[in-house]
């Protein structure tokens, strides 16, 4: 494949990172597509006016996160499917931002409300029944004398992931599956303290979906997040 571009001047950013950003942008723009064969290291180096070592380092970094597939003797290809490891650098960067509770809350709200709105177009009686069954399992587990926090978390996550699947956006599902790891501890804490509340809030969302009422859906999702939001906003000094 021919790449007719040049590297922008990015100050002191290492050349290998500039090359990595360039190839990533070509993917995002559609100029590079899954399965495309990249030019050789030498071809890329000559085209971009850089050293082969910089190209080799950029390819190594892209390979390490699953963006490209280096096949010995065949060449380097854009990965045919997105591996969840691609999101790991994003997740790691977000981990360092966990003190910023407001941003985490907004992130989850955007994901939850967006999925619920998309789900509205795909909702069926069968999907609603499935959500009802999952929520009933949460209620039953929460009523046990000796509650299992991990079990409660698993059931709650199954409910939310089912809602995301109903939304029908594969990229959204991959993003949610990775980013939700940031929320596990706070979700588990809310479930351990108030499992009944989680069940009731889920039911509000289910009822809004059944009515096909988009404003009720948005309101229901926000209400279902309220207690979780209060947990996320707690500071260590309040423990």
NUMARVEX-278066 format. One record per residue (C-alpha): chain; x, y, z. Coordinates in Angstrom, 2 decimals, padded with zeros to 5 digits. Each point is the difference from the previous one (the first is absolute). Layout:
<kolfis>
mol  x  y  z
A  X  Y  Z
...
</kolfis>
This chain:
<kolfis>
mol  x  y  z
A  000.00  000.00  000.00
A  001.24  003.50  -000.84
A  000.02  002.56  002.81
A  000.16  003.52  -001.40
A  000.55  002.01  003.18
A  002.72  001.72  001.95
A  000.64  000.40  003.68
A  -001.20  003.23  001.61
A  002.36  001.94  002.20
A  -000.90  -000.95  003.54
A  002.67  001.68  002.04
A  001.96  -002.34  002.22
A  -002.27  -003.01  -000.37
A  002.13  -003.05  -000.95
A  -000.10  -000.82  -003.71
A  -001.21  -003.54  000.74
A  -003.07  001.42  001.78
A  -000.62  002.37  -002.91
A  000.03  -002.98  -002.37
A  -002.29  -001.92  002.31
A  -002.45  002.92  000.12
A  000.15  000.38  -003.78
A  -000.85  -003.65  -000.66
A  -002.75  000.11  002.62
A  -001.52  003.07  -001.65
A  000.08  -001.75  -003.38
A  -002.00  -002.82  001.59
A  -002.52  002.39  001.51
A  -000.43  001.84  -003.31
A  -000.54  -003.24  -001.91
A  003.08  000.39  -002.20
A  001.32  -003.13  001.68
A  -002.46  -002.85  000.45
A  -000.01  -003.28  001.96
A  002.14  -002.55  -001.82
A  001.97  002.56  -002.05
A  003.69  -000.75  -000.48
A  002.29  002.80  001.13
A  003.05  001.10  -001.99
A  003.28  -001.51  001.15
A  002.09  001.72  002.66
A  002.36  001.27  -002.68
A  -002.85  001.29  -002.18
A  -001.60  001.79  002.95
A  003.32  001.47  001.11
A  000.72  001.35  -003.48
A  -003.52  001.30  -000.49
A  -000.04  001.81  003.34
A  003.62  001.09  -000.06
A  000.89  -001.68  003.28
A  002.29  -002.75  001.21
A  -000.98  -003.68  -000.18
A  000.50  -000.37  003.75
A  -002.75  002.55  000.66
A  -002.35  -001.85  -002.36
A  000.89  -003.34  001.62
A  -000.71  001.38  003.48
A  -003.36  001.42  -001.10
A  -001.00  -003.34  -001.54
A  001.02  -001.81  003.19
A  -002.20  002.29  002.09
A  -002.97  -000.44  -002.33
A  000.54  -003.77  000.01
A  000.17  -000.12  003.81
A  -003.51  001.48  000.30
A  -001.45  -002.10  -002.81
A  -000.43  002.67  -002.68
A  002.27  -001.72  -002.51
A  000.97  -003.60  -000.57
A  003.63  -000.70  -000.90
A  000.24  -003.21  -002.01
A  003.55  -001.25  -000.50
A  000.78  -000.35  -003.68
A  -003.33  001.48  -001.08
A  000.06  003.57  001.28
A  -001.90  002.21  002.42
A  -003.77  000.21  -000.21
A  -002.68  002.07  001.66
A  -001.82  -002.27  002.46
A  -003.23  -001.44  -001.41
A  -001.89  000.45  003.24
A  000.37  002.19  003.06
A  001.55  -001.76  002.95
A  -001.00  001.18  003.46
A  003.68  000.60  000.75
A  -000.19  003.05  -002.27
A  -001.97  001.70  002.75
A  002.48  -000.83  002.76
A  002.01  003.23  -000.38
A  -003.25  001.93  000.25
A  -001.03  -001.92  003.09
A  003.41  000.53  001.60
A  -000.18  003.73  -000.66
A  -003.47  000.12  001.56
A  001.26  -001.86  003.07
A  002.28  002.96  000.73
A  -003.04  002.29  -000.19
A  -002.13  -001.89  002.53
A  000.30  002.84  002.47
A  -002.09  002.06  -002.40
A  -003.38  -001.40  001.02
A  -002.05  002.43  -002.08
A  001.55  -001.21  -003.26
A  -000.49  -003.66  000.89
A  -003.65  000.63  000.82
A  -000.55  001.87  -003.24
A  001.69  -002.77  -001.96
A  -002.24  -002.72  001.38
A  -003.12  002.14  -000.33
A  000.78  000.61  -003.67
A  000.47  -003.73  -000.61
A  -003.11  -001.04  001.92
A  -002.34  002.64  -001.40
A  001.34  -000.41  -003.52
A  -000.49  -003.77  000.10
A  -003.49  000.31  001.43
A  -000.99  002.42  -002.78
A  001.41  -002.31  -002.67
A  -001.69  -002.99  001.64
A  -003.36  001.71  -000.40
A  000.13  -000.58  -003.77
A  000.70  -003.73  000.46
A  -002.05  -000.88  003.07
A  -002.37  -002.95  -000.24
A  -002.14  -001.90  002.47
A  002.65  -002.71  000.00
A  002.73  002.48  000.96
A  -002.20  001.51  002.70
A  -000.68  -003.45  001.44
A  003.71  -000.73  000.10
A  000.69  003.24  001.87
A  -002.86  -000.79  002.41
A  001.47  -003.43  000.73
A  003.46  001.42  000.66
A  -001.40  002.64  002.29
A  -002.02  -002.60  001.92
A  003.19  -002.00  000.51
A  001.58  003.14  001.46
A  -002.96  000.45  002.34
A  000.13  -003.62  001.17
A  003.76  000.08  000.57
A  -000.32  003.27  001.90
A  -002.59  -001.53  002.34
A  002.33  -002.79  001.10
A  001.01  000.14  003.67
A  003.65  -000.38  -000.95
A  000.41  002.01  -003.17
A  002.89  -000.75  -002.33
A  001.40  003.36  -001.22
A  001.71  -001.58  -003.02
A  -003.18  -001.79  -000.98
A  -001.99  003.22  000.27
A  002.58  001.79  -002.14
A  -000.12  -002.71  -002.68
A  -003.79  000.14  -000.23
A  -000.05  003.80  -000.11
A  002.65  000.10  -002.72
A  -001.92  -002.60  -002.01
A  -003.04  002.27  000.11
A  001.91  003.05  -001.20
A  001.93  -001.92  -002.66
A  -003.26  -001.45  -001.33
A  -001.34  003.53  -000.35
A  003.15  000.99  -001.90
A  -000.37  -003.05  -002.27
A  -003.62  000.89  -000.74
A  001.32  003.39  -001.16
A  001.60  -001.96  -002.81
A  003.25  001.96  -000.38
A  002.99  -002.39  000.00
A  002.55  002.76  000.55
A  -001.95  001.29  002.97
A  -000.04  -003.48  001.53
A  003.78  -000.36  -000.35
A  000.53  003.42  001.55
A  -002.37  -000.73  002.89
A  001.56  -003.41  000.70
A  003.39  001.63  000.43
A  -000.96  003.19  001.80
A  -002.34  -001.68  002.50
A  003.03  -001.38  001.82
A  000.40  003.52  001.39
A  -003.41  -000.23  001.64
A  000.09  -003.48  001.56
A  000.99  001.06  003.52
A  -002.56  002.81  000.29
A  -002.81  -002.09  -001.56
A  000.73  -002.87  002.40
A  -000.10  002.38  002.94
A  -003.42  001.40  -000.97
A  -001.40  -003.49  -000.49
A  001.32  -001.20  003.33
A  -001.58  002.95  001.82
A  -003.30  000.25  -001.88
A  -000.82  -002.93  -002.33
A  -003.73  000.71  000.20
A  000.57  003.52  -001.27
A  001.92  -001.33  -003.00
A  -002.88  -002.35  -000.82
A  -002.57  002.81  000.23
A  002.07  002.33  -002.15
A  000.45  -002.67  -002.65
A  -003.74  -000.51  -000.01
A  -000.55  003.70  -000.68
A  002.18  -000.29  -003.12
A  -001.81  -003.16  -001.13
A  -003.41  001.64  000.42
A  001.16  003.06  -001.96
A  001.24  -002.24  -002.82
A  -003.32  -001.83  000.00
A  -001.82  003.32  -000.41
A  002.41  001.04  -002.79
A  000.35  003.34  001.81
A  003.42  001.48  -000.73
A  -000.22  002.74  002.64
A  -001.03  -002.54  002.62
A  002.93  -002.15  -001.07
A  002.47  002.85  000.45
A  -001.52  000.89  003.37
A  -000.06  -003.64  001.08
A  003.65  -000.57  -000.88
A  001.03  003.13  001.88
A  -002.02  -001.08  003.02
A  001.51  -003.48  -000.13
A  003.45  001.60  000.09
A  -000.67  002.37  002.90
A  001.10  -002.21  002.87
A  003.00  -001.31  -001.95
A  000.98  003.60  -000.71
A  -000.07  000.83  003.70
A  002.35  -002.93  000.67
A  002.45  001.07  -002.72
A  000.04  003.52  001.39
A  000.93  -001.16  003.48
A  003.47  001.01  001.08
A  002.33  -002.11  002.18
A  -000.55  002.38  002.90
A  -003.68  -000.93  000.10
A  000.65  -003.70  000.54
</kolfis>
